[in-house]
Each structure stands twice: as C-alpha cells, then as structure tokens.
C-alpha cells in the first residue's frame, strides 16, 4: 500500500515541476515533449543493462499489437496534456487530471474481469460527480479548448495504462518504460524537429529532475498493477491530483476555492474508504 502512496507524491511533484518548466517562454509543449522523453532515456540508460527483462514470447502478434497501441495512445496523451498545461493553471487542470484515474478504473473494469471490484467502481463514480460539481457554473459545464485537451489527454492516458497490463508479463516495469519512452521519443522528434538551442542549464536541470521522478513513478505504478491490480492501485494514485493542488498553493501561490476544497475532501474520503474496503 505504501509504494502507491509514494508514487502519488512523485506524480504530484512531477506535475508541479512540469508546470514550472512549461511557464518558460522559451519552450512550447512540442519541444518539451521531445526534451522530456530524451531526459527519461538519459536517466534510464546507465541502469538498463542490469534491469533489462524481455520475454521471447513478446515477439508474437498480440503483444506487439498491444505495444503499438500503447505507444500511439501515449504520444497522443502526452501532447494533449502538455498543450493543456501550457495554458491552464494547476487549480484548473487538477480536476481534469483526476479524470485519468476514473477513466483507468472504468476501462479496466470493462476489459478485465479480474478487475471488477464494484465497491471501488462506486467510489470512483462518487469522485467523478465531485468533479462535475467543481466545474458547474451557472447551470452548465465550463470548458475551453485547453480543458478539453486536458480531458482527452487523461482519457488516452487511461487507455494506455489499461492496455499496458497486457504487456507487463513480458517485460520488467523498468524495461517496459524504457522501450515505451524510446519509441515515443523517436516519433516526436521526427514530427516536431525541436530547437535544442532553447535548452539552457536551468531547463536541463529541471528536465533531468522531472525525468528521475517519472521513472520512479512509473516503476512503482507498474509494480502496483502486478501486485495489487489496476483498480486498487489507481484508486490510491487518485491522491496525486489532491497533492498536486496542495503543492500548487504552497509553491506556485495559486488560490483555492471552496469548491476545490470540498472536492478534494471528498476524494480523500474516497481513498480512505477504498483502503478500508480492500484491506491491503
């Protein structure tokens, strides 16, 4: 149970740091997507020899097709997310990011019979209703194009994460994340041809720091999927958006509204109930 909680902290810190980097006028979301994945590869390469694991059975049609789908969904999810973060502040983006766990839980329940823990699904639905409350303004939901991008990014991240369960039996979590990021990097650099001149020492430092955080986060996430299952791990990781908002208030000076406070209290209660129900 403690590893997913640590993972939640890492995810929240990573998102705050990414928002800080994306505020730089030197970077757009396309350049950052390429630099971010390059940073992850640089961080992982020194360790890949000792932690590499790839089952020979991976080279059959089904795993390869699932892997290709994971790569495609990952590219789309990252581009939409960075596009949204470039415009939205953390307080506005936080509930959109919270939709990722909801999408992941619902997709996991649909696809995998072993993940059909209906009490946890009910908790996820309660959390989603709180999101509707947060964005309800004068009788309608208030979304602009950046918020729609963030919402779609969360959906594609959910697709990627659920599909990843079909790949993990063939890889170690570390090896899978390395190969995933390698292919995404190749695709993005071919599409965007980034300007490396905008990267100074300060940006490089932040990119490497964020990369370390994302590597640790993903390894913990994949471990949780294998040990606890997608649904339980995801409901614990729902703490990340709550922590992200708290960090945004502390470190970025963003303001909290009463609706945001109420929503995050509901989320915390949902996570506690999920832990008590599962007893893990």
N, C-alpha and C positions, 0 to 999 in steps of 0.2 A: 504493500500500500504506500510505503514512504517514497519509493522511487517515482511513481506517477506524480506525487505532490512536489517533489524536487523538480520534475520535468515541467510542472506548471509554472514554477518560479522562473525556470530558464526561458520558457516560451514568453512569459510576460516581459522579462528583461530584454530579450532579443527584439521584441516588437517595439519597445521604447527606444532602444538604440537605433533601430532601423528608421524610425520616425525622425530621430535627431539627424541622422545622416541625410535622409531624403529632404530635409529642410534646406540643405545646401543648394544654392542657385547654380552651382557647377554641375550638379547631377540631375538627370531625368530618370524616370523609372526604368527606361530601357537600358541605359548604361549601368544602372545599379544592379539590375537583374544579372547581367553578364559578370560584373565585378564580384557580386555576392557568391555566385557559384564557383568562380575561379578561386576565391578565398577559401571556400569549403574544400576544394580539391587540394589546395596547398596545405591546408591543415591536416588532411587525412593521408596524403601520400607517404609521409615518414612512417606511418603505422600499418599501412595496408599489407605489407609482406607478412607480418606476424598475425594479423587478424583476418586474413582472407579465407573465405569459405564459399565454394560454389559446387553444388551437386551436379554430376554429369547428366542427371535426368532433366535438368533445366532446359537442355537443348532439344526439347520436343515442342510440338506445335502450340499446345495450350499455354504453358508457362511463358513462352516467347511472346505470344499474342497479348497475354495479360500484362507483361512487362512493357510492351509497346504502348498499350493503353495508359498505363501508369505514367509513362514519360509524357505523353500528349496531355493528359489531364494536369500534370504538374506544371508544364510550361504555361498552359492557359491560366491556371490558378495563380501562379506567381506574378504573371504580367498584370492580371486584373487587380490583384492585391496591392502591388506597388503603385499602380495607377491611382487607386483609391486613396492610399496613404499619402500620396503627394499632395492631395487636396484636403482631405478630411483631418480634423484634429482627433486625438486619441479618444476623447469623450464621445464623439460621434461615431467613430469607427468601431469602438469596443463592442456594441451590441451586434454589429454585422459579423465581426469575428466570432462572436458567441454562437452564431448560426452554424458554424462549421461542426462543432460537436453534435448539434441537433441533427444536421444532415448525415453525419457519420453514423450516429446511432440508428436512425431510421433506415438508412441504406443497408447497414449491417443486419438489421432485423429482417429486411426483405430478402437479402441474398443468402444469409447463413442461418440455418435452422438452429444451430448451436448457440446463436447469439440472442435468441428470442426470450429475453428476460422482461416480461411485460411490466413489472413494477418499475424497472429502470426506464422503460419507454415512457411510462406515465409521468415520471419525474422530468424527463426531457421535454415533454409537451408543456408541462407547467412552466418550465423555464422559457419556452418559446412564447407563451402567452404574455409573460412579463416583458418580452421584447416589443410586442405589439403595443403594450401599454406605454412603453418608453417613447415610441415614435408616433403616438396618436396625437395629432394636432388639428383642432377644430373639425373633428369628425372624419379625418382621412389620414392615411399614412403619408408622411412627408419624406420622399426620396428624390435625390437628384441623380445625375448620371454617375457621379463618383460613388455614391452609396450603392447604386445598382451594381457597379463594378465590384465593389467590396462584397456584396451579397453573392454574386455569381462566383467570385473567387473562393468564397467559403464553400460553396456547393461543389466546385471542382476539386478543392482540397479534400472534401468528404469522399468524393468518388475515388480519388487517388488512394486515400488511406484504406478504404474498404477493399479496393482491388489489391492493395499491397499484401493483404493476408494470404492471397493465393500464391505469392512469390516467396514469402519468408521461409517456407520449408526448404527451399533450395539455396538460400543464402544465410550467412550471418547478418545480423542487423547492420553492422558496420559496412560489410562488403556491399550489401544491397544499396545502402545510402550513397556509397561512393560511385557505384555504377550508374545509379539514377541521376546523380548530380553531374557526372561526366557527360552523359548523353544530352541532358538539358543544356549544359554549357555549350556543347558543340552546336546545338540547334540555335541557341540565342545569339551566339557570336556570328553565326552565318547570316542570321536575319538582320541584326542590328549594326554590326561592324562598329563597335563602340570607340569612343575617343579616349584613349588612355592618358592623354595629356591632362585631363581634368583631375586625375588622381594625385593628390599631394600626400605628404607623410601623415597628416591628421586623418584623412579619409582612409588611407591604407590601414592605419592602426585600428580604426573602428570596424572596417570590413573584416579584418582578421579576428578581432574580438567577437564580433557577431557570428562569424563562421564557427569558432570554437563552441559558442553557445548552441548553435543549431545542430552541430554534430552530436554533442552530448544529449540534447533534447530528443533527436530522432532515435538514437540508440536506446534511450530509456523508453520512448514510445513503442518501438518495435518489440522490446523486451516485454513490455506490458501486454501487448497484443498476444504474444506467445504464452505468457504466464497467466494472465487474468482474463483475456478475451478483449475484443474490441469495445463492447458496450461498457463494461466496468471501467476499463482504462480511460475511455473517452469521458465518462461522467466525472471522473476525478480531474481530468485535464480541463474541465469546464471552469476550474478555479483560475486558469490563466487570464481570461479577459477581466475578471474581477481584480486580480493583482495588477494587471496592466493599467487599469483605470486608477488604482491607488498610486502606482508609481508615476503616472502622468500628472496627478495632482501634486505629488511631492517634488518631482524633479523637473517637470515642464511647466508648472504653475497653472495648469488648466483647472477650470471650475466644475464643481459637482452640482447637479440639480437634485431636487427632491425625488424626481422620478428615477434618476440614476441610482440614488441611494436605496430606494425601495426595491428596484430591480435586482441590485447586487445582493441585498439581504436575502431576497427570495432564492437567488442562485446558491448562496452559501448554505441555506437551509436544505435545498435540494441535494447538494453534495453530501451533507451530513447524513441525510436520510438514506441516500444510496449506499453509503458506507455501512450504516447500521443494518440495512436490509441484506446486503451481501455478506456481511460479517467477515470481510477479508482484511 
